[in-house]
Amino acid sequence: MAIERRKDNKKRVLKEGEYQRSNGTFEFEWRDKTGKRHSVYAKTLNELREKELDVLRDTLDGISANTKNLTINDLYAKWKKLKKGLKENTFSSYKYSYEQFVQPEFGKIKLNDLKRTDVRAFYNYLADERHIKVNSIDCIHTVLHQVLGMAVEDDIIRYNPADNALKELKRAHNSGEGKRRALTLEEQRIFEDFLASTPRYAHWQPIFTVMLWTGMRVGELTGLRWEDVDFEENTISVNHTLVYFSRGKQNGCTFAVNTPKTEAGKRTIPMLPKVKEAFLKEKAYQEEVGICCKAEVDGFSDFIFVNRFGNVQNQSTLNKALKRIIRDCNYELLDKSGGKEIITLPNFSNHSLRHTFTTRMCEAGVNIKAMQDILGHADVETTLGIYADATKELKSKAMISFEEYFNSLTDDKTV
């Protein structure tokens, strides 16, 4: 005797686990490997069967149905407890980025509802509506990608919705803010001459000179101690970096000393004569005005570059000083120009001076490997990228010079 199969109100045969409810909608019931019952619902039978396929894929991939109500914030709480191996300031920065921008709204989304387009839309919102810089979104992305990566590892979701989302944002926004332009030779000359000839900025000349002629990162330079400088061998030992970070709203900001992120960061830099002169000038200035280092950070003391209170410098203070120097230098240039077109200083940051030093090495034909070692690049591709930019400009200038030379030969023949 044949078993009569259940049908819906349109006489369509229903599969095992499929039911039509009294209100005309459909339901599919199944049990997981622990025997627990689960259901999905849909308005139409076709829609229900698409959901059944998702259930089948999840079952085959080991995706648990018990996690369907988990939110991104739930997983972040787990990530925060389990994450190890990060330096305190880095971990604090990650937590701040997530809790400030992700947690309030986006973090409430259920993991099972999250799509790639949601992450892309969230990053676009941060960039377009909140006007968050791409570098800051990069930090947010780092945390979010790791949190969602845990969900993939725990078989909660099949793929990481944040994969490539940051690359897409940069491409869509044509972002070039991470690429800093080096000062031209003329701009560098203007900058150095202004520092040397302007008494009110004389105390800033040593630190910016050292930065400009060593290519050291800001944290490496502000963390430099007198014992790291060998005046006999004319070398500078880079073995740690000074960081300034937030401990949260309750605890404010503080300094810490970190080891370089990579082994390549630990290096010895040759000390050029003008760098040595800058160090000695800083020492003489501090002795003259009675400044001495009073700061101690994680057991480190006797820092070279300190403010008038004897405390260490930080990147924000140096960038603010640069803005004032650039402003006053340009005013002076414009006042002397008599209305003529002149070269003025562009807006640039501390890191631009490192980029400028790298470019000058390229122009001087310094060996790529030597450049990598001096700059502390772990990956030669980073050095090559800067080298390519610099040599591209050099080639353009060379071609212009060649054209001028060729034109001069042509002009001579027509005379």
C-alpha positions, 0 to 999 in steps of 0.5 A: 500500500503506497504512503500518501505524501504530504502536499501544500495547498497547491498540491505540491509534494512536501519533502521530509521535514517540510510543513505548510503552516495554517497561515500559508507560510512554510517551515522546515524542521531538522535535528542537529547531531546532538538531537536538538530540534531547529526550524527555518521559515519562509513565505514561499516553498521555493524560498524555504528550499533555498534555506534548506540548501543553506542548512545542508551546506552548514551541516556538511561544513560543520557550521553550528545552528546553536550560534545563530543569535551570536553577535559580532560583539559577543565574539569580540568579548571572547577575542579580547579574553583570548588574544595574547602576544600583543604589546600593551599599547597595541592591544589598547589601541585595538580595543579603543578602535573597536569599542569606539567605532564598531561596538555601538552599532555595527557590532550588534549585527548577528554573525549569521546575518553578516555579509561582505557587503555589510562590512564594505558599507560600514567602512564606506560609512566611516570614511564618507560620513564619519570622515575617519582616515583610512589609516584609522579604518585600517586599525579598525579592520585589523581587529574586526578581521581577527574577530570574524576570523575566530568565527570561521575557526569555530565553525560559526560562519563559513568565510570571513566577510571582512576579507579584502574589505580594506583593499576595496575601500582604498581602491574605491576611494583612490586613497593615497593618504598613506603615501607620503611625498618626500621633500624636494632638494630645494624644499629640504634646503629651505627647511634646513636654512630656516631652522638654522637662521631662525632663533625662535626655532633653534631648539628644534633644529637638532631633532629635525636634523637627526630625523632628516639625516638618519631616516629614523622613525619618530619613536626610535628617535624620541626614545634614543638615549645618550648611551645609544650614540657612539661619538668615537665610532660615529654610530647610532644604535637603534634597539628600542622605540618609545610609544605614547598611547591611550590606556582608556578614558579613565587612565589617560595617556602614557609612554612605554618602551617597546622592542622593535616589531621585527629583528630588522628594526634593531640596527646600527646607523652610520652617523654623518658629520652633520648628525654628530654636530646636531647631537653635540648642539643639543647637548650644549643647549641643554647644558646652557639652559639647565635642562636635564632628562627627568623621565624614566620609562620602563626602566629607560632614562637619560633620553636625548631629546626632552622638553623644557621640563625634562620629559620625553618628546612625542610625535604629536608635539613634533608634528605641531612644531613642524606645522608652526615652522612650515607656516612661519617659513612660508610667511617669511618667503612670501614677504621676501618674494615681492609678489613673485612666484616662489617655492614654499614648503608643503605640509609634511609630517615627521614621517615625511622626513624619513621618506625624504632621507630615503629618497636622498639615498636613492638619488645618491645611488646607495645600494638597496641592501644598505638602504634596507639595513639603515632604514630597518625594513624587514621586507626589501619590497618596502625599500624597493617601493620607495626606490621605484618612486624616487627613481621614477622622478629621477628618470623624468628629470633626466629626460627633461635635461636630455630634451633641453640638451638636445634643443640647445644643440638644435638651436646652435645649428640654426644660428 
